[in-house]
């Protein structure tokens, strides 16, 4: 959980009255937080335009692994991990999509690692990419679609928009008809 100041409180999943950790690095509220598929990292996207990656020890201790700052020019709104928990894909409010290697602690070019292959990703919540380009209504700007996600079978994509609608499309959705 994150408050309006960026403080993050991690609670025990089986007993929400037990606080496991308090993380105080973000300077503004956090819009998105995601654990890596292997559970060894927690990625946090904040409205201070920074991505914070916390290492999670086997004992459940959290420590700041790396922060990617001064790369994004706007608040972080969505993130996805690769299935192997090595790469993170990040979208910000300025419609910038960046890729990061969490092991080497570097920003990477998506073409260098072929990170555009949708089968590499554990989740698909970033609203920028060829596989979700058709969820935007004709004539709409990027702000009209707020979030996207796909089902586990990777056959459907849901898109929530500013008009209060939840639209469901076949995945991938490359053209709005």
N, C-alpha and C positions, 0 to 999 in steps of 0.2 A: 504494500500500500504506500502511496506517496501523498504528501500534503502539498499545499500551495507554495511552500518554501523550497521544495525539492528534497526534503527529508524522506528517506525510504525506511519503512518498517517491515521486516520479514517476520511472519508469524508461523507457528507450527500448524501444518495443514490439518492435523487430527485434533488440535486444541487451540482455537484462535485466541485464547486468553494468554498463551505463552508466546512472548516475543523472542525470536531467535537472534535477530541482528537489527542494528540501526545503522544506516548508511547515510552519511552527511555530505557527500561530495557535490551533488548537483546544486546549482545556484537558483534554479527555478523549477516549477512543477514538472513532473515526469508524465508524459502522455502514453508511453509504451514501455513495457518490461517483458522480457522473454528469457526463459531458461534455455540453454542449449540442449539438444536432444540427449546428450550423454549426462546432463545434469551437472557438469563441472563448471559452467559459467552462467552468470546472469547478465544479460545485456539490458541497459537502461537508456532510453532516449528521452532527453529533457528539452524543455523550452529555452534553455540557455544555449541551444544549438550544438550540444555536445553529446557524444555517445560514450557511456561509461560501461566498461566490461569488468565485472567482479568475478574473481576466481572463488569457487566454492570447494572447500576442503572436504575430504571424506567424513570429517567430524562435524561438518556443517558450519564451519567458520567462513566468513566472507572477507575478502581483501581486494582492494582495487588492483586489477591486473594491468589495465591500460585505459586511457581516455583519449578519444579522438576529438580534438577541439580545433577550432579555427579552420575547419574544412567546410562545414555546412553554414549557410547564411541565414538559416531559419530553423524553427523548431522541428524536432524529430517527431514524425507521426506514425511510422510503421517500420518494422524490422522482421527479417526472416533469417533463420539459420539453415545452413546446409545439413544434410542428413549426417555427415561425419563430424559436425560441430566445429569445423575449421573456419568457415567463411560466414560472414554476416552481410546481409544486403539491407541498406537503410534508405528510407525516403524522408525528405523533409518538406515543409510547407512551401518552399520555393520550387518544388517539383524537380529536385536534384536527387538522383539515385547514385549512391556510392557503395562500393564493396570493400570489405576489410578482411584481412587474414588475422585471426585472433592468435594463432600460434606465433607468427613472426611479428605481430603488432604493427602491421603496415596496411596502408591503403593500397588496394590493387585495382588494376584495370580489368574490367569484366572480360575483355577479349583475350587477355593473356592466359586466364585460367578457364576460359569457356564457361563462365558462370551464368550465361543466358539460358542454359539448358534447364527447363523447369523440373526435370526429374531429379536434379541435384538437391532440391530444397525440401526441407521438412515441413515448412508451412508456405503459404502463398498469400500474404496479407498486404504486399506492396502494390499500390494501384497503378504503378508505371511499369510497362513492359508489353511486348508484342502479344503475350498470352491473355492479357486483360484489356487490350486497347478497345475492344468492342463494347465494353460496359458503359462507355461515355455516350450519352445521348447526342444525336446530331445537333451541332450548334452550341453545345454546352462547353463551358470552360472547365479546367481541372478541378475547380472548387465544388462543382456540382456532385461529384461522387466522393463520399467521405471515407468509405472503407470497402475492402473486398476480402473474400476468403473462399477457399475451395473445400469441397468435401473430401473425405479420406480416400475415396475411390478415384479422385481426380477426374470426375466426369461432370461436375457442376460447379459453378461459381456464383456466389451471392455478392451483390453490390448494394450498399445502402447509400441513398442520395439525399440531397437537401430538400427534396419534395416530400419526404416522409415515406418513400417507397423502399421496399426491399425487393430487388429484382433478381431473378434467378436465370442464369444462362448456361448453355452447354460449355464445358471447358475443353480446350481453350476457346476464348471468345475474341476473335480478331476483327469482327465487323458487326456494327450495330445495324440490324435490319428492322 
